């Protein structure tokens, strides 16, 4: 505080490091707030104006103790030290509040999420916000471009999806992005995303999969079926020859070494997803993808009774989680049944089920459409055979073009 009074530019040096609440003595916190008030009012941060902004909170004894303290040179170092003490005091406070919190009339899991959120925000500085100048932004950009140059595939700057043409159109799923993959039931949403998961695992990266529709064992069966090319029904009934059994054994050994984490309780709130992701990401930094299958099965502990508002809160929470943990979050979603009554069954953004907020929050919306599902086996315009064709429709792409990609859909 003395250093700021001596040179007001010092306030700008530590503005993003500490806050008034970081000071142990209330009198010192009041002085810091008054200094911030001077800065925001374009007043000089000097003795006279700080006193003026203190008003009734002016304490002559505390103020004189600041004035008689020798100034310091490395203000950032001292500010960082002050922040360290503040974090430790806050941790003690959170720990002391736990006994009273567990007695509150709230679900236990919500309380765990609330407490973990408080702790995480202390360490990560969530919510403080940092202003970057042009030089810092350009430096960050150059670093990203250098990473891209060193990459094996220069066209992919995000997470490799495993599909060449999809990579070309999207440049990969980028950190901080919320990607919605939507389709009607039976179109192959889960199959598509499991191909993505397998590609990520093959790169020795980690994946967290929130499977709200099927148990973890069924999910693993599908992954093993795709990996070994053994028919899924044969796997489920153990109807395999010796060669298939050997392939399955090798695939099981390989998959057991992968960083795949599956949450399959059947329901999850956005709070539970955040809590689990923070814990896993902290313990396993190699985790680079989070998958939600699917967003419509997520529950909400908020007071909203309207499902549209609940879904809006969930989709916003997933987008914030992607930004917070700096990885792509892929969430599967259903489409409205209304498209079934249309002559043209190809999905549109307005078909997203339950809330337009999903479209708003998503960085990318991808539809899966299989004409063969609707007994359409030939393109009326070109005459092309559409049997076994899956259209991957990029309907929204915040940082790139929209497009339609054709993939082979192999029934198991």
JOKA-V973440 format. One record per pair of residues at least 12 apart in sequence whose C-alpha atoms are under 10 Angstrom apart, sorted by the first residue. I is the first residue (numbers start at 0). J is the second residue. If there is no record, write none. Layout:
# JOKA-V973440
[[I/J] [I/J]]
This chain:
# JOKA-V973440
[[0/27] [0/28] [0/30] [0/31] [0/34] [0/62] [0/65] [0/66] [0/68] [0/70] [0/71] [0/74] [1/62] [1/64] [1/65] [1/66] [1/67] [1/68] [1/69] [1/70] [1/71] [2/65] [2/66] [2/68] [2/69] [2/70] [2/71] [2/72] [2/73] [2/74] [3/31] [3/34] [3/44] [3/45] [3/70] [3/71] [3/74] [4/34] [4/43] [4/44] [4/45] [4/46] [4/49] [4/65] [4/66] [4/70] [5/44] [5/45] [5/46] [5/66] [5/69] [5/70] [5/71] [6/44] [6/45] [6/70] [7/34] [7/38] [7/43] [7/44] [7/45] [8/38] [8/44] [9/72] [9/73] [9/74] [9/75] [10/31] [10/34] [10/35] [10/38] [10/44] [10/74] [10/75] [11/35] [11/38] [12/74] [12/75] [12/78] [13/74] [13/75] [13/76] [13/77] [13/78] [13/79] [14/35] [14/75] [14/78] [14/129] [15/78] [15/124] [15/127] [15/128] [15/129] [15/130] [16/75] [16/78] [16/79] [16/81] [16/82] [16/124] [16/127] [16/129] [17/31] [17/75] [17/78] [17/79] [17/80] [17/81] [17/82] [17/83] [17/85] [17/127] [18/31] [18/32] [18/35] [18/78] [18/81] [18/82] [18/85] [18/127] [19/31] [19/32] [19/33] [19/35] [20/32] [20/82] [20/85] [21/78] [21/81] [21/82] [21/83] [21/84] [21/85] [21/86] [21/88] [21/89] [22/81] [22/82] [22/84] [22/85] [23/81] [23/84] [23/85] [23/88] [24/61] [25/56] [25/61] [26/53] [26/56] [26/57] [26/58] [26/59] [26/60] [26/61] [26/62] [27/58] [27/61] [27/62] [27/64] [27/65] [29/49] [29/52] [29/53] [29/56] [29/57] [29/58] [30/49] [30/50] [30/52] [30/53] [30/56] [30/57] [30/58] [30/61] [30/62] [30/65] [31/49] [31/53] [32/49] [32/52] [32/53] [33/48] [33/49] [33/50] [33/51] [33/52] [33/53] [33/54] [33/56] [33/57] [34/46] [34/48] [34/49] [34/50] [34/52] [34/53] [35/49] [35/52] [36/48] [36/49] [36/52] [36/53] [37/49] [37/51] [37/52] [37/53] [40/52] [46/62] [46/66] [49/62] [50/62] [82/121] [83/121] [83/122] [85/121] [86/118] [86/120] [86/121] [86/122] [87/121] [89/117] [89/118] [89/121] [90/117] [90/118] [90/121] [90/122] [93/114] [93/115] [93/117] [93/118] [94/114] [94/118] [96/114] [97/110] [97/111] [97/114] [100/113] [100/114] [105/300] [106/300] [108/268] [108/270] [108/271] [108/274] [109/268] [109/269] [109/270] [109/271] [109/274] [109/300] [110/270] [111/270] [111/271] [111/274] [112/269] [112/270] [112/271] [112/272] [112/273] [112/274] [112/275] [112/277] [113/270] [113/271] [113/274] [114/274] [115/270] [115/273] [115/274] [115/275] [115/277] [115/278] [116/270] [116/273] [116/274] [116/277] [119/274] [119/277] [119/278] [123/323] [125/323] [143/156] [144/156] [152/166] [152/170] [153/170] [154/166] [154/167] [154/168] [154/169] [154/170] [154/171] [155/167] [155/168] [155/169] [155/170] [155/171] [155/172] [155/173] [156/169] [156/170] [156/171] [156/172] [156/173] [156/174] [157/169] [157/170] [157/171] [157/172] [157/173] [157/174] [157/176] [157/326] [157/327] [158/170] [158/171] [158/172] [158/173] [158/174] [158/195] [158/198] [158/199] [158/287] [158/288] [158/326] [158/327] [159/171] [159/172] [159/173] [159/195] [159/198] [159/199] [159/202] [160/172] [160/192] [160/194] [160/195] [160/196] [160/197] [160/198] [160/199] [161/194] [161/195] [161/196] [161/197] [161/198] [161/199] [161/201] [162/194] [162/195] [162/198] [162/404] [162/406] [164/403] [164/404] [164/405] [164/406] [165/391] [165/392] [165/393] [165/402] [165/403] [165/404] [165/405] [165/406] [168/393] [168/396] [168/399] [168/400] [168/401] [168/402] [168/403] [168/404] [169/363] [169/393] [169/396] [169/398] [169/399] [169/400] [169/401] [169/402] [170/398] [170/399] [171/327] [172/288] [172/326] [172/327] [172/328] [172/329] [172/362] [172/363] [173/287] [173/288] [173/321] [173/325] [173/326] [173/327] [173/328] [173/362] [173/398] [174/287] [174/288] [174/321] [174/322] [174/323] [174/324] [174/325] [174/326] [174/327] [174/328] [175/317] [175/318] [175/319] [175/320] [175/321] [175/322] [175/323] [175/324] [175/325] [175/326] [175/327] [175/328] [175/362] [176/317] [176/318] [176/319] [176/320] [176/321] [176/322] [176/325] [176/326] [176/327] [176/328] [176/329] [176/360] [176/361] [176/362] [176/363] [176/397] [177/289] [177/314] [177/315] [177/317] [177/318] [177/319] [177/320] [177/321] [177/322] [177/326] [177/327] [177/328] [177/329] [177/330] [177/357] [177/360] [177/361] [177/362] [177/363] [177/364] [178/290] [178/317] [178/318] [178/321] [178/327] [178/328] [178/329] [178/330] [178/331] [178/357] [178/358] [178/360] [178/361] [178/362] [178/363] [178/364] [178/365] [178/395] [178/396] [179/290] [179/291] [179/293] [179/294] [179/314] [179/328] [179/329] [179/330] [179/331] [179/332] [179/333] [179/351] [179/357] [179/358] [179/360] [179/361] [179/362] [179/363] [179/364] [179/365] [179/366] [179/395] [180/192] [180/292] [180/293] [180/329] [180/330] [180/331] [180/332] [180/333] [180/363] [180/364] [180/365] [180/366] [180/367] [180/391] [180/392] [180/393] [181/293] [181/294] [181/330] [181/331] [181/332] [181/333] [181/334] [181/346] [181/348] [181/350] [181/351] [181/352] [181/364] [181/365] [181/366] [181/367] [181/368] [181/392] [182/331] [182/332] [182/333] [182/334] [182/335] [182/345] [182/346] [182/350] [182/351] [182/352] [182/365] [182/366] [182/367] [182/368] [182/369] [183/332] [183/333] [183/334] [183/335] [183/336] [183/338] [183/339] [183/346] [183/350] [183/351] [183/352] [183/366] [183/367] [183/368] [183/369] [184/332] [184/333] [184/334] [184/336] [185/368] [185/369] [185/372] [186/366] [186/367] [186/368] [186/369] [186/370] [186/371] [186/372] [186/389] [186/390] [186/408] [187/367] [187/368] [187/369] [187/389] [187/408] [187/409] [187/410] [188/292] [188/293] [188/331] [188/332] [188/333] [188/366] [188/367] [188/368] [189/210] [189/212] [189/218] [189/221] [189/292] [189/293] [189/331] [190/218] [190/221] [190/222] [190/225] [190/408] [190/409] [191/367] [191/389] [191/391] [191/408] [192/290] [192/291] [192/292] [192/329] [192/330] [192/331] [193/208] [193/218] [193/219] [193/221] [193/222] [193/225] [193/290] [194/221] [194/222] [194/225] [194/226] [195/288] [195/290] [195/329] [196/208] [196/222] [196/259] [196/288] [196/289] [196/290] [197/222] [197/223] [197/225] [197/226] [197/254] [197/257] [197/259] [199/257] [199/258] [199/259] [199/286] [199/287] [199/288] [200/254] [200/256] [200/257] [200/258] [200/259] [200/286] [200/287] [200/288] [201/253] [201/254] [201/257] [201/258] [202/257] [203/256] [203/257] [203/258] [203/259] [203/285] [203/286] [204/257] [204/258] [204/259] [204/283] [204/284] [204/285] [204/286] [204/287] [204/288] [205/257] [205/258] [205/259] [205/260] [205/279] [205/280] [205/283] [205/284] [205/285] [205/286] [205/287] [205/288] [205/289] [206/257] [206/258] [206/259] [206/260] [206/261] [206/279] [206/280] [206/283] [206/285] [206/286] [206/287] [206/288] [206/289] [206/290] [207/258] [207/259] [207/260] [207/261] [207/262] [207/272] [207/275] [207/276] [207/279] [207/280] [207/286] [207/287] [207/288] [207/289] [207/290] [207/291] [207/328] [208/259] [208/260] [208/261] [208/262] [208/263] [208/288] [208/289] [208/290] [208/291] [208/292] [208/329] [208/330] [209/260] [209/261] [209/262] [209/263] [209/264] [209/265] [209/266] [209/267] [209/272] [209/275] [209/289] [209/290] [209/291] [209/292] [209/293] [209/294] [209/297] [209/330] [210/261] [210/262] [210/263] [210/264] [210/265] [210/266] [210/267] [210/290] [210/291] [210/292] [210/293] [210/296] [211/261] [211/262] [211/263] [211/264] [211/265] [211/266] [211/267] [211/291] [211/292] [211/293] [211/294] [211/295] [211/296] [211/297] [212/263] [212/264] [212/265] [212/266] [212/291] [212/292] [212/293] [212/296] [213/263] [213/264] [213/265] [213/292] [214/261] [214/262] [214/263] [214/264] [214/265] [215/260] [215/261] [215/262] [215/263] [215/264] [216/261] [216/263] [217/231] [217/235] [218/261] [218/263] [219/251] [219/254] [219/259] [219/261] [220/232] [220/234] [220/235] [220/251] [221/234] [221/235] [221/411] [222/250] [222/251] [222/254] [223/246] [223/247] [223/248] [223/250] [223/251] [223/254] [224/247] [224/250] [224/411] [225/411] [226/246] [226/247] [226/250] [226/251] [226/254] [227/243] [227/244] [227/245] [227/246] [227/247] [227/248] [227/249] [227/250] [227/251] [228/243] [228/246] [228/247] [228/411] [229/243] [229/244] [229/246] [229/247] [229/411] [230/243] [230/410] [230/411] [231/410] [231/411] [232/411] [233/411] [234/247] [258/283] [258/285] [258/286] [259/286] [259/288] [260/279] [260/286] [260/289] [261/290] [262/275] [262/291] [263/292] [265/296] [265/297] [266/293] [266/296] [266/297] [266/298] [266/299] [267/291] [267/294] [267/296] [267/297] [267/298] [267/299] [267/300] [268/296] [268/297] [268/298] [268/299] [268/300] [268/301] [268/313] [269/294] [269/297] [269/298] [269/299] [269/300] [269/312] [269/313] [269/314] [269/315] [269/316] [269/317] [269/320] [270/298] [270/299] [270/300] [270/313] [270/316] [272/289] [272/291] [272/297] [272/316] [272/317] [272/320] [273/316] [273/317] [273/319] [273/320] [273/321] [273/323] [273/324] [276/289] [276/320] [276/324] [277/320] [277/323] [277/324] [280/324] [281/324] [284/324] [286/324] [286/326] [287/324] [287/325] [287/326] [287/327] [287/328] [288/321] [288/324] [288/325] [288/326] [288/327] [288/328] [288/329] [289/317] [289/320] [289/321] [289/324] [289/326] [289/327] [289/328] [289/329] [289/330] [290/327] [290/328] [290/329] [290/330] [290/331] [291/317] [291/328] [291/329] [291/330] [291/331] [291/332] [292/329] [292/330] [292/331] [292/332] [293/329] [293/330] [293/331] [293/332] [293/333] [294/310] [294/313] [294/314] [294/317] [294/329] [294/330] [294/331] [294/332] [294/333] [294/357] [295/310] [295/313] [295/330] [295/331] [295/332] [295/333] [295/352] [295/353] [296/310] [296/332] [296/333] [297/309] [297/310] [297/313] [298/310] [298/313] [299/312] [299/313] [305/353] [306/353] [306/354] [307/352] [307/353] [307/354] [307/355] [307/356] [307/357] [308/353] [308/354] [308/355] [308/356] [309/353] [309/354] [310/352] [310/353] [310/354] [310/355] [310/356] [310/357] [311/353] [311/354] [311/355] [311/356] [311/357] [311/358] [311/359] [311/360] [312/356] [312/357] [313/356] [313/357] [314/330] [314/354] [314/355] [314/356] [314/357] [314/358] [314/359] [314/360] [314/361] [315/356] [315/357] [315/359] [315/360] [315/361] [316/360] [317/329] [317/330] [317/357] [317/360] [317/361] [318/357] [318/360] [318/361] [318/362] [319/360] [327/362] [328/361] [329/361] [329/363] [329/364] [330/357] [330/361] [330/364] [331/364] [331/365] [331/366] [332/351] [332/352] [332/353] [332/357] [332/364] [332/365] [332/366] [333/350] [333/351] [333/352] [333/353] [333/366] [334/346] [334/347] [334/348] [334/349] [334/350] [334/351] [334/352] [334/353] [334/366] [335/349] [335/350] [335/351] [335/352] [335/353] [336/350] [336/351] [336/352] [337/350] [337/352] [338/350] [339/373] [343/370] [344/368] [344/369] [344/370] [344/373] [345/366] [345/367] [345/368] [345/369] [345/370] [345/390] [345/392] [346/365] [346/366] [346/367] [346/368] [346/392] [346/394] [347/366] [347/392] [347/394] [347/395] [348/364] [348/365] [348/366] [348/394] [348/395] [351/364] [351/366] [358/394] [358/395] [359/395] [361/395] [361/396] [361/397] [362/395] [362/396] [362/397] [362/398] [362/399] [363/393] [363/394] [363/395] [363/396] [363/397] [363/398] [363/399] [363/401] [364/392] [364/393] [364/394] [364/395] [364/396] [364/397] [364/401] [365/390] [365/391] [365/392] [365/393] [365/394] [365/395] [365/396] [365/401] [365/402] [365/403] [366/389] [366/390] [366/391] [366/392] [366/393] [366/394] [366/395] [366/403] [367/389] [367/390] [367/391] [367/392] [367/393] [367/403] [367/404] [367/405] [367/406] [368/388] [368/389] [368/390] [368/391] [368/392] [368/405] [369/385] [369/386] [369/387] [369/388] [369/389] [369/390] [369/391] [369/405] [369/406] [369/407] [369/408] [370/385] [370/386] [370/387] [370/388] [370/389] [370/390] [371/384] [371/385] [371/386] [371/387] [371/388] [371/389] [372/386] [372/387] [372/388] [372/389] [374/386] [376/388] [385/405] [385/407] [386/407] [386/408] [387/405] [387/406] [387/407] [387/408] [387/409] [387/410] [388/404] [388/405] [388/406] [388/407] [388/408] [388/409] [389/404] [389/405] [389/406] [389/407] [389/408] [389/409] [390/403] [390/404] [390/405] [390/406] [390/407] [390/408] [391/403] [391/404] [391/405] [391/406] [392/404] [392/405]]
